[in-house]
Amino acid sequence: MKAVNQIVIVGNGISGVTCARHIRKVDPHVKIIIVSGETDYFFSRTALMYIYMGHMKYEHTKPYADDFWSKNRIELKSGWVTQVNFDHKSLTFENGEELSYDRLVLATGSKPNKFGWPGQDLLGVQGLYSMQDLNSMEKRTSAITRAVIVGGGLIGVEMAEMFATRKIPVTFLVREKSFWSNVLPPEEAQLVARHIREHHIDLRLSTELSEILDDGNGEVKEIKTSTGEIIRCEFVGLTAGVSPNIDFLKNSGLETNRGIVVNKKFQTNISEVYAIGDCVEFKEAPGPDRKNIEQVWYTGRMHGETLAYNLTHDIQVDYKPGIWFNSAKFFDIEYQTYGFLPTSWGEDKWSFYWEEKQGKIAIRLLFDAEDRILAINVFGWRMRHEFFDTAIKEGWSSDRVMKNLGEASFNPEFYKDYHMEVVNKYNQEKGRNVQLSKRSIFHKLFGYNS
């Protein structure tokens, strides 16, 4: 491995910080500089909503004490990078200052999507990704009568919950016929939509934003929908997904498409320049049923770990993310997914779906034609990651999954169990006679005695 004096990491999110920490664990001498214009210190981006709702303060979202960085000799530099000169190995900041590097890691994250709506740049129209977004949202919504949210994704649900805690009326526009229909099968989409409405959110399906109207002072006063309806509001949340934050890198010589193009070792087309996290687009998907762009917290952490290994070892390794996993919350309903579960499937696959009578708890399991488990969606019922990671990797049969379902649960003590109800329905639908096992799958997985 070629010796370097200075590694510069642009971006202090989970990817960049994880990379810096793991480099330092192996190499005590190389100089590491993390650059960010967003905040002085790394914080948990997923906690932004809890700051707004008053559950946390900014200092509570910082995983490390402020002196952690100096103790580990990781230098923090505040500033926005506006240009990278790859020939001279230098960064230019907004204030004109320059910084040189021997190796450069780009971890510039994402930005909320805009789709050219008239009025999308008015004051009071924004997404929710950065600390600056949160501060702006706090300022713009302190005394409003209604907010409109555009886009049916996870950030939209978070924003709706944020407003609900302050009793701000919300109209939620989703252009699809069902909620998050590009991710969820119909039954799950209906469950989530129903739950959103139960929280007094005015959810409008099959409704698009047409125009955002100006109050005459550069601020939003109302929006017009695709049906021609006018909805008065003082804030419009744009939550129709995010895109890699790479505008300042376009036409720089760095290969970009939707994101910064990298191989499975996170190498770009330029020597000694790497990219990780939300801003990355893989030339080839990193695994079966994985996407070329991964914009999830846990994948960002894995990006940082893998690149740090490659920067500190002679033998390089490919990024191998394993079985897809994600989790989220729809107000008070927790959601987990393992494996790739599409919105629909053909005759080469089949699924089992169970939903509790109140419509708050549900589970879907997807199997292939040979009866091997492929994926699971679960709502309102915590499952152990290791259980389904193992089951999917080993291709467990539907009977085996059902038999051991009781060992998958990770719900708190005294929480009602639904295993028997699920297994009973499965037996009825499939004509089986599966009985729940009492043995501990985790004891088996980790080598303990049952």
ROZA-941222 format. One record per residue (C-alpha): residue number from 1; x, y, z. Coordinates in steps of 0.25 Angstrom, whole numbers, plus 5000, padded with zeros to 4 digits. Each point is the difference from the previous one (the first is absolute). Layout:
{pos:NUM, xx:X, yy:Y, zz:Z}
...
//
This chain:
{pos:1, xx:5000, yy:5000, zz:5000}
{pos:2, xx:5006, yy:5013, zz:4996}
{pos:3, xx:5003, yy:5009, zz:5012}
{pos:4, xx:4992, yy:5014, zz:5000}
{pos:5, xx:5002, yy:5012, zz:5009}
{pos:6, xx:4986, yy:5005, zz:5000}
{pos:7, xx:4986, yy:4995, zz:4997}
{pos:8, xx:4988, yy:5010, zz:4998}
{pos:9, xx:4986, yy:4995, zz:5002}
{pos:10, xx:4989, yy:5009, zz:4995}
{pos:11, xx:4988, yy:4998, zz:5008}
{pos:12, xx:4998, yy:4997, zz:5015}
{pos:13, xx:4988, yy:4991, zz:4999}
{pos:14, xx:5000, yy:4985, zz:5004}
{pos:15, xx:5008, yy:4996, zz:4988}
{pos:16, xx:5011, yy:5010, zz:5001}
{pos:17, xx:5001, yy:4999, zz:5015}
{pos:18, xx:5000, yy:4985, zz:5000}
{pos:19, xx:5011, yy:5000, zz:4990}
{pos:20, xx:5009, yy:5010, zz:5008}
{pos:21, xx:4998, yy:4992, zz:5013}
{pos:22, xx:5004, yy:4986, zz:4993}
{pos:23, xx:5012, yy:5006, zz:4993}
{pos:24, xx:5005, yy:5006, zz:5014}
{pos:25, xx:4998, yy:4986, zz:5007}
{pos:26, xx:5010, yy:4994, zz:4990}
{pos:27, xx:5009, yy:5012, zz:4997}
{pos:28, xx:5004, yy:5009, zz:5011}
{pos:29, xx:5009, yy:5009, zz:4992}
{pos:30, xx:4993, yy:5005, zz:4987}
{pos:31, xx:4993, yy:5014, zz:5001}
{pos:32, xx:4985, yy:4999, zz:4999}
{pos:33, xx:4992, yy:5012, zz:4997}
{pos:34, xx:4984, yy:5000, zz:4999}
{pos:35, xx:4994, yy:5011, zz:4993}
{pos:36, xx:4986, yy:5005, zz:5002}
{pos:37, xx:4992, yy:5013, zz:4998}
{pos:38, xx:4987, yy:4994, zz:5007}
{pos:39, xx:5004, yy:4998, zz:5015}
{pos:40, xx:5013, yy:5001, zz:5008}
{pos:41, xx:4998, yy:4986, zz:5005}
{pos:42, xx:4994, yy:4987, zz:4995}
{pos:43, xx:4986, yy:4998, zz:5004}
{pos:44, xx:4989, yy:4989, zz:4998}
{pos:45, xx:4992, yy:5005, zz:4988}
{pos:46, xx:4989, yy:4991, zz:5003}
{pos:47, xx:4997, yy:5008, zz:5012}
{pos:48, xx:4997, yy:5013, zz:4994}
{pos:49, xx:4985, yy:4997, zz:5001}
{pos:50, xx:5002, yy:4998, zz:5015}
{pos:51, xx:5006, yy:5014, zz:5002}
{pos:52, xx:4989, yy:5006, zz:4993}
{pos:53, xx:4990, yy:4993, zz:5009}
{pos:54, xx:5007, yy:5004, zz:5013}
{pos:55, xx:5004, yy:4985, zz:5003}
{pos:56, xx:5015, yy:5003, zz:4999}
{pos:57, xx:5010, yy:5012, zz:4999}
{pos:58, xx:5011, yy:5001, zz:4989}
{pos:59, xx:5010, yy:4996, zz:5011}
{pos:60, xx:4993, yy:4987, zz:5003}
{pos:61, xx:5001, yy:4996, zz:4985}
{pos:62, xx:5016, yy:5000, zz:5000}
{pos:63, xx:5005, yy:4986, zz:5002}
{pos:64, xx:5013, yy:5005, zz:5005}
{pos:65, xx:5005, yy:5010, zz:5010}
{pos:66, xx:5006, yy:5013, zz:4994}
{pos:67, xx:5014, yy:4996, zz:5004}
{pos:68, xx:4999, yy:4986, zz:4994}
{pos:69, xx:5006, yy:5006, zz:4987}
{pos:70, xx:5012, yy:5007, zz:5006}
{pos:71, xx:5003, yy:4987, zz:5008}
{pos:72, xx:5000, yy:4992, zz:4987}
{pos:73, xx:5007, yy:5010, zz:4993}
{pos:74, xx:4989, yy:5002, zz:4989}
{pos:75, xx:5000, yy:5015, zz:4996}
{pos:76, xx:4987, yy:5006, zz:4997}
{pos:77, xx:4999, yy:5011, zz:4990}
{pos:78, xx:4987, yy:5009, zz:4998}
{pos:79, xx:4997, yy:5005, zz:4986}
{pos:80, xx:4993, yy:4997, zz:4987}
{pos:81, xx:5008, yy:4994, zz:4989}
{pos:82, xx:4997, yy:5007, zz:4986}
{pos:83, xx:5010, yy:4994, zz:4991}
{pos:84, xx:5010, yy:4988, zz:4999}
{pos:85, xx:5013, yy:5001, zz:4992}
{pos:86, xx:5003, yy:4986, zz:4998}
{pos:87, xx:5013, yy:5003, zz:4992}
{pos:88, xx:5006, yy:5008, zz:5012}
{pos:89, xx:4993, yy:4992, zz:5011}
{pos:90, xx:4994, yy:5012, zz:5006}
{pos:91, xx:4986, yy:5004, zz:5005}
{pos:92, xx:4995, yy:5014, zz:4999}
{pos:93, xx:4990, yy:5006, zz:5010}
{pos:94, xx:4989, yy:5010, zz:4999}
{pos:95, xx:5009, yy:5010, zz:5007}
{pos:96, xx:5011, yy:4998, zz:4990}
{pos:97, xx:5009, yy:4992, zz:5009}
{pos:98, xx:5007, yy:4987, zz:4995}
{pos:99, xx:5003, yy:4987, zz:5006}
{pos:100, xx:5009, yy:4989, zz:4994}
{pos:101, xx:4999, yy:4985, zz:5001}
{pos:102, xx:5008, yy:4988, zz:4998}
{pos:103, xx:4987, yy:4991, zz:5000}
{pos:104, xx:4986, yy:5006, zz:4998}
{pos:105, xx:4987, yy:4993, zz:5005}
{pos:106, xx:4987, yy:5006, zz:4995}
{pos:107, xx:4989, yy:4998, zz:5010}
{pos:108, xx:4991, yy:5011, zz:4996}
{pos:109, xx:4986, yy:4994, zz:5003}
{pos:110, xx:4987, yy:5003, zz:4993}
{pos:111, xx:4991, yy:5012, zz:4997}
{pos:112, xx:4984, yy:5000, zz:4999}
{pos:113, xx:4995, yy:4998, zz:4987}
{pos:114, xx:4993, yy:5012, zz:4992}
{pos:115, xx:4993, yy:4997, zz:4987}
{pos:116, xx:4999, yy:5014, zz:4994}
{pos:117, xx:4987, yy:5004, zz:5007}
{pos:118, xx:4996, yy:5015, zz:4998}
{pos:119, xx:5003, yy:5007, zz:5013}
{pos:120, xx:5009, yy:4989, zz:5006}
{pos:121, xx:5011, yy:5010, zz:5004}
{pos:122, xx:4990, yy:5009, zz:5008}
{pos:123, xx:5003, yy:5002, zz:5015}
{pos:124, xx:4993, yy:4989, zz:5008}
{pos:125, xx:5002, yy:4990, zz:4989}
{pos:126, xx:5011, yy:4989, zz:5004}
{pos:127, xx:5004, yy:4986, zz:5003}
{pos:128, xx:5005, yy:4994, zz:5013}
{pos:129, xx:5014, yy:4994, zz:4999}
{pos:130, xx:5010, yy:5010, zz:5007}
{pos:131, xx:5001, yy:5007, zz:5013}
{pos:132, xx:4998, yy:5013, zz:4992}
{pos:133, xx:4987, yy:4994, zz:4995}
{pos:134, xx:4995, yy:4997, zz:5014}
{pos:135, xx:5004, yy:5015, zz:5004}
{pos:136, xx:4993, yy:5005, zz:4988}
{pos:137, xx:4988, yy:4992, zz:5003}
{pos:138, xx:4999, yy:5004, zz:5015}
{pos:139, xx:5001, yy:5015, zz:4995}
{pos:140, xx:4989, yy:4999, zz:4989}
{pos:141, xx:4990, yy:4991, zz:5008}
{pos:142, xx:4999, yy:5008, zz:5013}
{pos:143, xx:4987, yy:5006, zz:4998}
{pos:144, xx:4994, yy:4993, zz:4987}
{pos:145, xx:4985, yy:4996, zz:4998}
{pos:146, xx:5003, yy:4988, zz:4991}
{pos:147, xx:5011, yy:4993, zz:4993}
{pos:148, xx:5000, yy:4992, zz:4987}
{pos:149, xx:5010, yy:4988, zz:4998}
{pos:150, xx:5003, yy:4995, zz:4986}
{pos:151, xx:5005, yy:4985, zz:4998}
{pos:152, xx:4996, yy:4987, zz:5006}
{pos:153, xx:5013, yy:4995, zz:5007}
{pos:154, xx:5006, yy:4998, zz:5013}
{pos:155, xx:5004, yy:5015, zz:5002}
{pos:156, xx:4986, yy:5004, zz:4997}
{pos:157, xx:4994, yy:4992, zz:5011}
{pos:158, xx:5011, yy:5005, zz:5010}
{pos:159, xx:4996, yy:5014, zz:4996}
{pos:160, xx:4985, yy:4998, zz:5002}
{pos:161, xx:5003, yy:4994, zz:5014}
{pos:162, xx:5009, yy:5012, zz:5003}
{pos:163, xx:4988, yy:5010, zz:4996}
{pos:164, xx:4990, yy:4991, zz:5007}
{pos:165, xx:5007, yy:5001, zz:5014}
{pos:166, xx:4999, yy:5015, zz:4998}
{pos:167, xx:4985, yy:4999, zz:4996}
{pos:168, xx:5003, yy:5006, zz:4986}
{pos:169, xx:4990, yy:4996, zz:4990}
{pos:170, xx:5006, yy:4992, zz:4989}
{pos:171, xx:4996, yy:4997, zz:4985}
{pos:172, xx:5009, yy:4988, zz:4995}
{pos:173, xx:5000, yy:4999, zz:4985}
{pos:174, xx:5004, yy:4987, zz:4993}
{pos:175, xx:4999, yy:4998, zz:4985}
{pos:176, xx:4999, yy:4985, zz:5001}
{pos:177, xx:4987, yy:4992, zz:5002}
{pos:178, xx:5006, yy:4994, zz:5013}
{pos:179, xx:5010, yy:5005, zz:5010}
{pos:180, xx:5014, yy:4996, zz:4997}
{pos:181, xx:4995, yy:4991, zz:4989}
{pos:182, xx:5014, yy:4999, zz:4994}
{pos:183, xx:5005, yy:4993, zz:5013}
{pos:184, xx:4988, yy:4994, zz:5006}
{pos:185, xx:4990, yy:4989, zz:4995}
{pos:186, xx:4985, yy:5005, zz:5000}
{pos:187, xx:4996, yy:4994, zz:5014}
{pos:188, xx:5012, yy:5007, zz:5007}
{pos:189, xx:4998, yy:5013, zz:4993}
{pos:190, xx:4985, yy:5000, zz:5004}
{pos:191, xx:5004, yy:4997, zz:5015}
{pos:192, xx:5010, yy:5012, zz:5000}
{pos:193, xx:4990, yy:5009, zz:4993}
{pos:194, xx:4989, yy:4997, zz:5009}
{pos:195, xx:5010, yy:5002, zz:5012}
{pos:196, xx:5004, yy:5014, zz:4995}
{pos:197, xx:4985, yy:5004, zz:4999}
{pos:198, xx:4997, yy:4995, zz:5014}
{pos:199, xx:5010, yy:5011, zz:5004}
{pos:200, xx:4992, yy:5011, zz:4994}
{pos:201, xx:5009, yy:5002, zz:4988}
{pos:202, xx:4992, yy:5004, zz:4987}
{pos:203, xx:5007, yy:4990, zz:4991}
{pos:204, xx:4996, yy:5002, zz:4986}
{pos:205, xx:5004, yy:4988, zz:4991}
{pos:206, xx:5000, yy:5001, zz:4984}
{pos:207, xx:5003, yy:5015, zz:5002}
{pos:208, xx:5012, yy:5008, zz:4995}
{pos:209, xx:5005, yy:5013, zz:5003}
{pos:210, xx:4998, yy:5010, zz:4988}
{pos:211, xx:5005, yy:5013, zz:5005}
{pos:212, xx:5005, yy:5008, zz:5012}
{pos:213, xx:4994, yy:5014, zz:5001}
{pos:214, xx:5007, yy:5012, zz:5005}
{pos:215, xx:4994, yy:5010, zz:5010}
{pos:216, xx:5007, yy:5011, zz:4993}
{pos:217, xx:5012, yy:5001, zz:5010}
{pos:218, xx:5007, yy:4988, zz:4995}
{pos:219, xx:4993, yy:4990, zz:5010}
{pos:220, xx:4990, yy:4989, zz:4998}
{pos:221, xx:4986, yy:5003, zz:5002}
{pos:222, xx:4993, yy:4988, zz:4993}
{pos:223, xx:5001, yy:4989, zz:4991}
{pos:224, xx:4993, yy:4995, zz:4988}
{pos:225, xx:4998, yy:4985, zz:4998}
{pos:226, xx:4998, yy:4992, zz:4987}
{pos:227, xx:4985, yy:5000, zz:5002}
{pos:228, xx:5000, yy:5015, zz:5000}
{pos:229, xx:4997, yy:5001, zz:5015}
{pos:230, xx:5007, yy:5012, zz:5008}
{pos:231, xx:5005, yy:4997, zz:5014}
{pos:232, xx:5004, yy:5011, zz:5008}
{pos:233, xx:5013, yy:4998, zz:5008}
{pos:234, xx:5013, yy:5007, zz:5005}
{pos:235, xx:5009, yy:4988, zz:4999}
{pos:236, xx:5003, yy:4989, zz:4989}
{pos:237, xx:5008, yy:4988, zz:5004}
{pos:238, xx:5007, yy:4994, zz:4987}
{pos:239, xx:5002, yy:4985, zz:5004}
{pos:240, xx:4999, yy:4993, zz:4987}
{pos:241, xx:5013, yy:4993, zz:5002}
{pos:242, xx:5015, yy:5004, zz:5000}
{pos:243, xx:5011, yy:5001, zz:4990}
{pos:244, xx:5015, yy:4999, zz:5001}
{pos:245, xx:5006, yy:5014, zz:5004}
{pos:246, xx:5010, yy:5001, zz:4989}
{pos:247, xx:4997, yy:5013, zz:4992}
{pos:248, xx:5014, yy:5006, zz:5003}
{pos:249, xx:5007, yy:4988, zz:4994}
{pos:250, xx:4993, yy:5000, zz:4987}
{pos:251, xx:5009, yy:5003, zz:4988}
{pos:252, xx:5013, yy:4999, zz:5009}
{pos:253, xx:5006, yy:4987, zz:4994}
{pos:254, xx:4993, yy:4991, zz:5010}
{pos:255, xx:4991, yy:4990, zz:4994}
{pos:256, xx:4986, yy:5002, zz:5005}
{pos:257, xx:4986, yy:4996, zz:4995}
{pos:258, xx:4989, yy:5001, zz:5011}
{pos:259, xx:5011, yy:4998, zz:5010}
{pos:260, xx:5015, yy:5000, zz:5001}
{pos:261, xx:5003, yy:4987, zz:4992}
{pos:262, xx:5009, yy:4990, zz:5008}
{pos:263, xx:5004, yy:4985, zz:4999}
{pos:264, xx:4997, yy:4990, zz:5012}
{pos:265, xx:5013, yy:5006, zz:5007}
{pos:266, xx:4994, yy:5014, zz:4999}
{pos:267, xx:5011, yy:5004, zz:4990}
{pos:268, xx:4996, yy:5011, zz:4991}
{pos:269, xx:5006, yy:5002, zz:4986}
{pos:270, xx:5011, yy:5010, zz:5006}
{pos:271, xx:5012, yy:4994, zz:5008}
{pos:272, xx:5000, yy:5002, zz:5015}
{pos:273, xx:4985, yy:5005, zz:4999}
{pos:274, xx:4989, yy:4992, zz:5007}
{pos:275, xx:4985, yy:5002, zz:5003}
{pos:276, xx:4991, yy:4993, zz:5010}
{pos:277, xx:4986, yy:5002, zz:5005}
{pos:278, xx:4987, yy:5007, zz:4994}
{pos:279, xx:5008, yy:5006, zz:4989}
{pos:280, xx:5005, yy:4987, zz:4994}
{pos:281, xx:4995, yy:4993, zz:4988}
{pos:282, xx:5006, yy:4986, zz:4998}
{pos:283, xx:5004, yy:4996, zz:4986}
{pos:284, xx:4994, yy:4986, zz:5003}
{pos:285, xx:4990, yy:4998, zz:5011}
{pos:286, xx:5008, yy:4995, zz:5012}
{pos:287, xx:4992, yy:4987, zz:5002}
{pos:288, xx:4987, yy:4992, zz:4996}
{pos:289, xx:4988, yy:5009, zz:5001}
{pos:290, xx:5008, yy:5012, zz:5004}
{pos:291, xx:4999, yy:5014, zz:4993}
{pos:292, xx:5012, yy:5008, zz:4994}
{pos:293, xx:4996, yy:5011, zz:5009}
{pos:294, xx:4999, yy:4997, zz:5015}
{pos:295, xx:4995, yy:5012, zz:5009}
{pos:296, xx:4998, yy:4993, zz:5013}
{pos:297, xx:5007, yy:5002, zz:5014}
{pos:298, xx:5005, yy:4986, zz:5002}
{pos:299, xx:5005, yy:4999, zz:4986}
{pos:300, xx:5008, yy:5013, zz:5001}
{pos:301, xx:5006, yy:4995, zz:5013}
{pos:302, xx:5005, yy:4987, zz:4992}
{pos:303, xx:5005, yy:5009, zz:4989}
{pos:304, xx:5009, yy:5007, zz:5010}
{pos:305, xx:5005, yy:4987, zz:5006}
{pos:306, xx:5003, yy:4994, zz:4987}
{pos:307, xx:5008, yy:5012, zz:4994}
{pos:308, xx:5008, yy:5002, zz:5013}
{pos:309, xx:5004, yy:4985, zz:4999}
{pos:310, xx:5005, yy:5002, zz:4986}
{pos:311, xx:5007, yy:5013, zz:5003}
{pos:312, xx:5008, yy:4993, zz:5011}
{pos:313, xx:5003, yy:4986, zz:4995}
{pos:314, xx:5008, yy:4995, zz:4988}
{pos:315, xx:4989, yy:4990, zz:4996}
{pos:316, xx:4988, yy:5007, zz:4995}
{pos:317, xx:4986, yy:4995, zz:5002}
{pos:318, xx:4986, yy:5002, zz:4993}
{pos:319, xx:4988, yy:5006, zz:5007}
{pos:320, xx:4991, yy:4988, zz:5003}
{pos:321, xx:4988, yy:5005, zz:5007}
{pos:322, xx:4992, yy:4987, zz:5002}
{pos:323, xx:4985, yy:4999, zz:5001}
{pos:324, xx:4992, yy:5013, zz:4999}
{pos:325, xx:4995, yy:5006, zz:5012}
{pos:326, xx:4993, yy:5012, zz:5004}
{pos:327, xx:4991, yy:5006, zz:5011}
{pos:328, xx:4991, yy:5012, zz:5003}
{pos:329, xx:4988, yy:5005, zz:5007}
{pos:330, xx:4987, yy:5004, zz:4995}
{pos:331, xx:4996, yy:5009, zz:5012}
{pos:332, xx:4999, yy:4989, zz:5011}
{pos:333, xx:5000, yy:4988, zz:4991}
{pos:334, xx:5014, yy:4994, zz:4998}
{pos:335, xx:5004, yy:4994, zz:4987}
{pos:336, xx:5011, yy:4990, zz:4996}
{pos:337, xx:5004, yy:4994, zz:4987}
{pos:338, xx:5010, yy:4989, zz:4997}
{pos:339, xx:5004, yy:4995, zz:4986}
{pos:340, xx:4994, yy:5006, zz:4988}
{pos:341, xx:4985, yy:5000, zz:5000}
{pos:342, xx:4994, yy:5006, zz:4988}
{pos:343, xx:4986, yy:5006, zz:4998}
{pos:344, xx:4995, yy:4989, zz:4992}
{pos:345, xx:5006, yy:4986, zz:4995}
{pos:346, xx:4997, yy:4990, zz:4989}
{pos:347, xx:4997, yy:4985, zz:5001}
{pos:348, xx:5014, yy:4996, zz:5004}
{pos:349, xx:4998, yy:5006, zz:5014}
{pos:350, xx:4989, yy:5000, zz:5010}
{pos:351, xx:4997, yy:5008, zz:5013}
{pos:352, xx:4993, yy:4998, zz:5013}
{pos:353, xx:4993, yy:5012, zz:5006}
{pos:354, xx:4994, yy:5001, zz:5014}
{pos:355, xx:4994, yy:5013, zz:5006}
{pos:356, xx:4995, yy:5002, zz:5014}
{pos:357, xx:4985, yy:5003, zz:5002}
{pos:358, xx:5003, yy:5015, zz:5004}
{pos:359, xx:5009, yy:5002, zz:4988}
{pos:360, xx:5012, yy:5004, zz:5007}
{pos:361, xx:5009, yy:4988, zz:5000}
{pos:362, xx:5003, yy:4992, zz:4987}
{pos:363, xx:5010, yy:4990, zz:4994}
{pos:364, xx:5003, yy:4996, zz:4986}
{pos:365, xx:5009, yy:4989, zz:4996}
{pos:366, xx:5005, yy:4998, zz:4986}
{pos:367, xx:5004, yy:4986, zz:4995}
{pos:368, xx:5006, yy:4995, zz:4986}
{pos:369, xx:4994, yy:4988, zz:4993}
{pos:370, xx:5009, yy:4990, zz:5007}
{pos:371, xx:4993, yy:5006, zz:5013}
{pos:372, xx:5013, yy:5007, zz:5005}
{pos:373, xx:4998, yy:5013, zz:5007}
{pos:374, xx:5005, yy:5013, zz:4993}
{pos:375, xx:4995, yy:5012, zz:5008}
{pos:376, xx:4991, yy:5005, zz:5011}
{pos:377, xx:4992, yy:5012, zz:5003}
{pos:378, xx:4995, yy:5002, zz:5014}
{pos:379, xx:4992, yy:5012, zz:5007}
{pos:380, xx:4998, yy:5002, zz:5015}
{pos:381, xx:5008, yy:4988, zz:5003}
{pos:382, xx:5015, yy:5000, zz:5003}
{pos:383, xx:5008, yy:4989, zz:4994}
{pos:384, xx:5014, yy:4996, zz:5003}
{pos:385, xx:5010, yy:5003, zz:4988}
{pos:386, xx:5008, yy:4988, zz:5002}
{pos:387, xx:4988, yy:4991, zz:4999}
{pos:388, xx:4996, yy:5004, zz:4986}
{pos:389, xx:5014, yy:5003, zz:4995}
{pos:390, xx:5003, yy:4986, zz:5003}
{pos:391, xx:4987, yy:4994, zz:4995}
{pos:392, xx:5001, yy:5007, zz:4986}
{pos:393, xx:5015, yy:4997, zz:4998}
{pos:394, xx:4997, yy:4985, zz:5003}
{pos:395, xx:4987, yy:5000, zz:4992}
{pos:396, xx:4991, yy:4995, zz:5011}
{pos:397, xx:4987, yy:4993, zz:4996}
{pos:398, xx:4987, yy:5007, zz:5004}
{pos:399, xx:4997, yy:4989, zz:5010}
{pos:400, xx:5013, yy:5002, zz:5007}
{pos:401, xx:4998, yy:5015, zz:5000}
{pos:402, xx:4987, yy:4998, zz:5006}
{pos:403, xx:5004, yy:4989, zz:5010}
{pos:404, xx:5011, yy:5010, zz:5006}
{pos:405, xx:4992, yy:5013, zz:4999}
{pos:406, xx:4999, yy:5001, zz:5015}
{pos:407, xx:5015, yy:5001, zz:5000}
{pos:408, xx:5000, yy:5012, zz:4990}
{pos:409, xx:4993, yy:5009, zz:5009}
{pos:410, xx:5007, yy:5012, zz:5007}
{pos:411, xx:4988, yy:5006, zz:5007}
{pos:412, xx:5001, yy:5005, zz:5014}
{pos:413, xx:4996, yy:4992, zz:5012}
{pos:414, xx:4985, yy:4999, zz:5002}
{pos:415, xx:4997, yy:5004, zz:4985}
{pos:416, xx:4989, yy:4991, zz:4994}
{pos:417, xx:5006, yy:4989, zz:4991}
{pos:418, xx:4993, yy:4997, zz:4987}
{pos:419, xx:5008, yy:4988, zz:4996}
{pos:420, xx:4989, yy:4990, zz:5002}
{pos:421, xx:4990, yy:5009, zz:4992}
{pos:422, xx:5010, yy:5001, zz:4988}
{pos:423, xx:5003, yy:4985, zz:5000}
{pos:424, xx:4985, yy:4996, zz:5001}
{pos:425, xx:4997, yy:5008, zz:4988}
{pos:426, xx:5012, yy:4995, zz:4993}
{pos:427, xx:4995, yy:4985, zz:5003}
{pos:428, xx:4986, yy:5003, zz:4995}
{pos:429, xx:5005, yy:5007, zz:4987}
{pos:430, xx:5010, yy:4990, zz:4997}
{pos:431, xx:4994, yy:4987, zz:5005}
{pos:432, xx:5012, yy:4998, zz:5010}
{pos:433, xx:5001, yy:4996, zz:5014}
{pos:434, xx:5012, yy:5008, zz:5005}
{pos:435, xx:5002, yy:5001, zz:5015}
{pos:436, xx:5008, yy:5011, zz:5006}
{pos:437, xx:5014, yy:4996, zz:5005}
{pos:438, xx:5004, yy:5002, zz:5014}
{pos:439, xx:5015, yy:5000, zz:4997}
{pos:440, xx:5008, yy:5012, zz:5000}
{pos:441, xx:5005, yy:5004, zz:4986}
{pos:442, xx:5010, yy:5010, zz:5006}
{pos:443, xx:5006, yy:4989, zz:5009}
{pos:444, xx:5003, yy:4992, zz:4987}
{pos:445, xx:5005, yy:5011, zz:4992}
{pos:446, xx:5010, yy:5005, zz:5011}
{pos:447, xx:5004, yy:4986, zz:5005}
{pos:448, xx:4993, yy:5000, zz:5013}
{pos:449, xx:4993, yy:4988, zz:5006}
{pos:450, xx:4985, yy:5000, zz:4998}
//
